Amino acid sequence: MAERRMSDLNSFLEPGMLVEHPQQPDWGTGQVQSNIGGRITVNFQEVGKVVIDGSRVELIPVIKT
């Protein structure tokens, strides 16, 4: 059940949106490249492109002001 909730929370992420990984703050801010079937590809500042399983990790949206 928890996996479904995280997937639902990540479902609104679209290409171009900025996010952070809650367990990897040293990766910096990442830009969503794609979100297909709960697999979210993000290009992070410090580690490059990473594919995230949206059912396991709830990415944190970053709002630029």
Helices and strands as residue ranges (DSSP letters): H 2-10, E 18-20, G 25-27, E 30-36, E 39-44, E 48-53, E 60-61
